[in-house]
Amino acid sequence: MDSKFLIRIALIILLSSNLFATIRYVSKDGKVIEPYTNWENASDSIQKCLDICVDGDTVIVANGVYKECLIINSEITLMGSSMDSCIIDSRGMSPSTYAAIRVNKQFNISGFNLIGYGIINSPMSKVLSSLYNNFNINSCRFRNSKQAIYSGSASCNIENVIFTWVDEAVHSFCMSDTCKPKLINCVIDMPIQSDRYAFTIGD
């Protein structure tokens, strides 16, 4: 078979994977009209928007307080408007998931203030958790959780992130140099009574 033909086919497959990628919007002032592709018709819930996302989508979230827990099932980029005033607050939520944000696909997040369940001795007390899917975090705040980020054996880049009032900033059980979490330009402010660690690799 002609090699040029094979190259063309490969390029078509590669490019078509992002053909249906969409920018979607979330705002407390939106009219909640699918597919949430402008501010006027934006979803009022992040999870509602995530539920219709496909791989490659970008979700842009306006400032506000979003009382919800999230499950990420698509390869998306989630962009908040400010790490101070775009808030995902899981305090008081039903602990039906083991983390406020559970990542099941490769994922990028930036520009959020993320508040966990609280500093309690419970596996529920994680803000963001990914067992095997790689993710990137930029310009976010994490607070009020036993473990802020649980990266499992996933590879992750954590940059320009502020951790406050957490027992552990990052927990990983990856022993390989290929998937250890990378912290760049981060601030970790541990609680006074904490007997745990800012960064843990192990069980």
C-alpha positions in Angstrom: 0.0 0.0 0.0 1.2 3.5 -0.8 3.0 5.1 2.1 1.6 8.5 1.3 -1.9 7.1 1.5 -1.1 5.6 4.9 0.2 8.9 6.2 -2.9 10.7 5.0 -5.1 8.2 6.8 -3.1 8.6 10.0 -3.4 12.3 9.8 -7.2 12.2 9.3 -7.5 9.9 12.4 -5.3 12.2 14.4 -7.1 15.4 13.5 -10.6 13.9 13.7 -10.1 13.1 17.4 -10.4 16.8 18.2 -13.1 17.7 15.6 -15.9 17.6 18.1 -14.0 19.4 20.9 -16.0 22.3 22.3 -15.7 25.2 24.7 -18.5 25.1 27.3 -19.4 27.6 30.0 -20.6 27.5 33.6 -22.0 30.5 35.4 -24.5 31.1 38.2 -26.2 33.5 35.9 -26.6 31.1 32.9 -29.9 30.0 31.4 -28.8 26.4 31.6 -29.4 25.5 28.0 -27.4 22.7 26.5 -24.8 22.4 25.1 -23.7 25.4 27.2 -21.5 26.9 24.4 -21.8 30.6 25.5 -22.1 32.6 28.7 -25.8 33.4 28.2 -26.8 29.7 28.0 -24.2 28.5 30.5 -24.8 25.7 32.9 -25.3 26.6 36.5 -23.4 23.5 37.7 -20.0 22.3 36.8 -21.0 18.7 36.9 -23.9 19.2 34.6 -21.5 20.6 32.1 -19.0 17.8 32.6 -21.7 15.2 32.0 -22.0 16.2 28.3 -18.3 16.8 27.7 -16.3 14.7 25.2 -12.5 14.3 25.1 -10.8 17.5 24.2 -13.5 19.9 25.5 -12.7 22.9 27.6 -15.0 24.1 30.4 -14.7 27.7 31.5 -16.2 28.6 34.9 -17.3 32.1 36.0 -16.5 33.3 39.6 -18.9 32.1 42.3 -19.3 29.3 44.9 -20.1 25.9 43.5 -21.3 23.5 46.2 -20.7 20.2 44.5 -18.4 17.3 44.1 -17.1 16.4 40.6 -16.4 13.2 38.6 -14.2 13.7 35.6 -15.0 11.1 32.9 -13.6 12.9 29.8 -10.2 14.3 28.9 -10.9 17.9 29.5 -9.4 21.2 30.5 -11.3 22.9 33.4 -10.6 26.6 33.7 -11.8 28.7 36.6 -11.8 32.5 36.5 -9.8 33.1 39.6 -7.9 31.0 42.2 -9.4 33.3 44.9 -13.1 33.7 43.9 -13.9 30.7 41.7 -14.7 28.2 44.4 -15.6 24.5 44.5 -16.8 23.9 48.0 -17.4 20.3 49.1 -18.0 21.0 52.8 -21.2 19.5 54.0 -21.6 17.4 50.9 -22.6 13.7 51.1 -19.5 11.6 51.2 -20.7 9.3 48.4 -17.4 9.7 46.6 -14.0 9.3 48.1 -12.8 12.7 46.9 -14.3 16.1 46.1 -12.9 15.8 42.6 -12.4 12.3 41.2 -10.4 12.1 38.0 -11.1 9.1 35.7 -9.4 10.5 32.6 -6.4 12.7 31.7 -7.2 16.2 33.0 -6.1 19.8 33.3 -7.4 22.3 35.9 -6.5 25.9 36.6 -7.9 29.0 38.4 -9.9 27.4 41.3 -10.2 27.7 45.0 -10.8 24.1 46.1 -12.2 23.4 49.5 -12.3 19.8 50.8 -14.5 17.9 53.3 -12.3 18.8 56.2 -9.2 17.5 58.1 -10.6 14.2 59.3 -9.2 10.8 59.6 -11.1 9.4 56.6 -10.4 8.3 53.1 -13.2 10.6 52.0 -11.1 13.6 52.9 -9.3 14.2 49.6 -9.8 17.2 47.4 -8.6 15.7 44.1 -7.9 12.1 43.5 -6.6 10.2 40.5 -5.4 6.6 40.7 -3.9 6.1 37.2 -4.9 9.1 35.0 -2.3 11.8 34.5 -3.3 15.4 35.3 -1.9 19.0 35.5 -2.8 21.6 38.0 -2.0 25.3 37.7 -2.8 28.4 39.8 -5.2 26.8 42.3 -5.7 26.9 46.1 -6.3 23.7 48.1 -7.6 23.8 51.6 -9.5 22.0 54.4 -8.6 18.4 53.7 -6.6 15.5 55.1 -5.0 14.9 51.6 -5.2 17.7 49.1 -4.1 15.7 46.1 -4.0 11.9 45.9 -2.1 11.1 42.7 -1.9 7.3 43.0 0.5 6.1 40.3 -0.5 8.9 38.0 1.9 11.5 36.6 1.1 15.0 37.5 2.5 18.5 37.3 1.5 20.9 40.1 2.5 24.5 39.5 1.7 27.8 41.2 -0.5 26.1 43.8 -1.1 27.1 47.4 -2.0 24.5 50.0 -3.4 25.7 53.3 -4.9 23.7 56.3 -4.2 20.2 54.9 -2.5 17.3 56.6 -0.8 16.2 53.3 -0.4 18.3 50.2 0.3 15.5 47.8 0.2 11.7 48.3 1.5 9.2 45.8 2.3 5.5 45.8 4.4 5.7 42.6 8.0 4.6 43.0 9.1 5.4 39.4 10.7 8.5 38.2 8.4 8.5 35.3 5.3 9.2 37.3 6.3 11.0 40.5 4.4 14.2 41.1 6.3 17.4 40.2 5.7 20.5 42.4 6.8 23.8 40.9 6.6 27.2 42.6 4.1 26.0 45.2 3.4 27.2 48.8 2.5 24.6 51.5 1.1 26.0 54.8 0.6 23.0 57.2 -1.7 23.2 60.2 0.1 23.5 63.5 -1.2 20.2 64.9 -0.4 18.2 61.8 1.8 15.2 62.4 1.8 14.2 58.7 3.9 15.3 55.7 3.7 17.9 52.9 4.7 15.3 50.4 4.3 11.5 50.8 5.3 8.6 48.5 4.2 5.3 49.8 1.1 3.5 51.0 
